[in-house]
Amino acid sequence: MVERLLEVEVAYAKSEQQVIVSVDMPEGTTVQQALKASGLLERFPEIDADDLNVGIFGAVCKPEQLLKGGDRVEVYRPLIHDPKDARRQRATKR
């Protein structure tokens, strides 16, 4: 029996750099496994593998989420400023 591979992308962006890595993974692969296989954890040590904030095409998911062919895993950075607080501060300045 031939193992079927899924082509998925893993994306990570910083303000000055965006990286998208394409990986072929076996069926039953999780988001976390694809991230590890992409090499982004080694390339960007600021990504905390134990506290991942990830999604698939903009929809937040758990690292244990199973992938489908064509999925794009996105690794999210923590927010520097809470958008609600920033909006509130702008409103009070007016």
N, C-alpha and C positions, 0 to 999 in steps of 0.2 A: 504494500500500500504506500502510495506517495504522499508525503506530508505536504499539505497545502500551506503556502506562505501568504501572509497578508502584507501589503505594502502600506506603511503608515509613516507619517511625518511627526517629528518632535520639534517644537518651536520654543525658543526662549529669546526674550528681547530685553535689552538694557537701553537707556536713553541714547547711547552712542553706537549701539551694535545690535543687530538682529541675526539670529542663527536659526536655520531650519535644516534638520538632518532627516534624510529619508532612510528608513530601515525596513528590512524584510523580516517579519517575525512569524512564527508558527501560529496557527489558529489556537485560541485559548490564551493568548498573551494579554497581560494586564497593562494598564497605563504605566505602572511603576517599572515593570520589566522592560517596556519599550524605552522609557527614559534612561534606564541603566545601560541598555544596549546602544543608545545613541552617543554615549560618551560625554554628554553635556554635564553630568555630575562632576567629572574630572576636570573638564574645561572651565567650569564656572563653580569654584568651591563655595561661593555664597549661597548656592542652592542647598537647602537643608533637606536631605533625603528622608529624615524622620518626621518632618513637618511640612509636607508638600501641599501646595495650593495649586491644583491643576484643573484643567478642563479639556473638553473635546469640542472644537469649533465654537468656543465662547460659552459653552454650558459647563458650569462647574461640576466636577465629578470626584469620586473617591479614587485613590491610587489603585484600588483593587478592581476597578471597572474593566470589563473585558473589551477589547478593541475589535473593530470590524475593518475590513479592507478599505483604504482611502481615508481613514480617520486622521485628524491632525491633533496631536496632543499639545496643549499649550501649558507652559509652566509660568505661573503668575508670581510676580514679585509683591512683597508687602507694600501697601500704600504708605507714602511718606506723610501725606495729609489726608485726614478724613474728609471726603468731598462735602458731607453735610456741614461740618464745622467751617470749611472754607467758604461755602455759600453763605452761611450765617454771618461770618465775619465781613464778607463783601456787602451784605445787605445792611449791616449796622453802620458801615462807613458812609452809606448814601444818605 
